[in-house]
Amino acid sequence: MSPATGEPSEPSCVLEVRVTPKARRTDLRLVDDMIRVRVAEAPEDGKATEAARRALAAALGLRRPAVALESGATSRTKRYRVTGLTEDEARFRLAN
């Protein structure tokens, strides 16, 4: 429940993602409990970060606004806030 309104709050979670830019193609995998995203975009002007966000949203079956960068804009390891899923639900969708 949301403390301010008393209404049920929407589930959300934070997923840690390892991004590899300048790959041949975009690919998302769950490897050893780590989410790995390879994107074709170069790591300049946030292009690779945005491509990873779009790939993560697509793999989770969510609209792009449901996935937002929380930290790691210039790092290969990024944290994305996912609205609408718990961590268990997100990992289940990525594994299948």
C-alpha positions as CSV (number, residue, x, y, z in Angstrom):
1,M,0.0,0.0,0.0
2,S,1.1,3.5,-0.7
3,P,1.6,5.3,2.6
4,A,0.4,8.6,1.1
5,T,-2.9,7.5,-0.5
6,G,-3.6,4.1,1.1
7,E,-4.0,2.5,-2.3
8,P,-2.1,-0.6,-3.4
9,S,1.2,0.4,-4.9
10,E,2.4,-1.0,-8.3
11,P,5.1,-3.6,-8.0
12,S,8.6,-2.5,-9.0
13,C,12.2,-3.7,-8.7
14,V,15.7,-2.7,-9.6
15,L,17.6,-5.0,-12.0
16,E,21.4,-4.9,-12.4
17,V,22.4,-5.2,-16.0
18,R,25.8,-5.6,-17.6
19,V,25.9,-3.8,-20.9
20,T,28.3,-4.6,-23.8
21,P,28.3,-1.9,-26.5
22,K,29.4,-2.2,-30.1
23,A,28.2,-5.8,-30.5
24,R,27.2,-7.2,-33.8
25,R,23.6,-7.3,-32.8
26,T,21.4,-6.7,-29.8
27,D,21.1,-9.7,-27.5
28,L,19.8,-10.1,-23.9
29,R,20.7,-13.2,-21.8
30,L,20.6,-14.3,-18.2
31,V,24.0,-15.7,-17.5
32,D,25.0,-17.0,-14.0
33,D,22.2,-14.9,-12.4
34,M,23.5,-11.7,-14.2
35,I,21.5,-10.0,-16.9
36,R,23.8,-9.3,-19.8
37,V,22.8,-7.1,-22.7
38,R,24.8,-6.7,-25.9
39,V,23.9,-3.7,-28.0
40,A,25.1,-2.6,-31.5
41,E,25.2,1.1,-30.4
42,A,28.4,2.8,-29.4
43,P,28.8,4.1,-25.8
44,E,28.6,7.7,-26.8
45,D,25.9,10.2,-25.8
46,G,23.9,7.6,-23.9
47,K,23.1,5.6,-27.0
48,A,24.1,2.2,-25.7
49,T,22.3,2.9,-22.4
50,E,19.1,3.7,-24.2
51,A,19.4,0.7,-26.5
52,A,19.9,-1.5,-23.4
53,R,16.8,0.0,-21.8
54,R,14.7,-0.6,-24.9
55,A,16.0,-4.2,-25.2
56,L,15.2,-4.9,-21.5
57,A,11.7,-3.5,-21.8
58,A,11.1,-5.6,-24.9
59,A,12.4,-8.8,-23.3
60,L,10.2,-8.1,-20.2
61,G,7.1,-7.5,-22.4
62,L,6.7,-4.0,-21.0
63,R,6.4,-0.5,-22.5
64,R,9.6,1.5,-22.6
65,P,8.5,4.0,-20.0
66,A,8.2,1.1,-17.4
67,V,12.0,0.7,-17.5
68,A,14.1,3.7,-16.3
69,L,17.8,4.0,-15.7
70,E,18.4,4.4,-12.0
71,S,22.2,4.5,-11.9
72,G,25.3,3.7,-14.0
73,A,24.8,6.0,-17.0
74,T,28.6,5.9,-17.8
75,S,29.3,2.5,-16.4
76,R,29.0,-0.9,-18.1
77,T,27.0,-2.1,-15.0
78,K,23.7,-0.3,-14.9
79,R,20.7,-0.4,-12.6
80,Y,17.3,-0.1,-14.1
81,R,14.1,0.4,-12.2
82,V,11.3,-1.8,-13.6
83,T,7.7,-0.7,-12.8
84,G,5.0,-3.3,-13.0
85,L,6.9,-6.4,-12.1
86,T,8.6,-7.8,-9.0
87,E,12.2,-9.1,-9.3
88,D,11.0,-12.7,-9.4
89,E,8.5,-12.0,-12.2
90,A,11.1,-10.1,-14.2
91,R,13.8,-12.8,-13.8
92,F,11.2,-15.5,-14.8
93,R,10.3,-13.6,-18.0
94,L,14.0,-13.2,-18.9
95,A,14.7,-16.9,-18.3
96,N,11.9,-18.0,-20.6
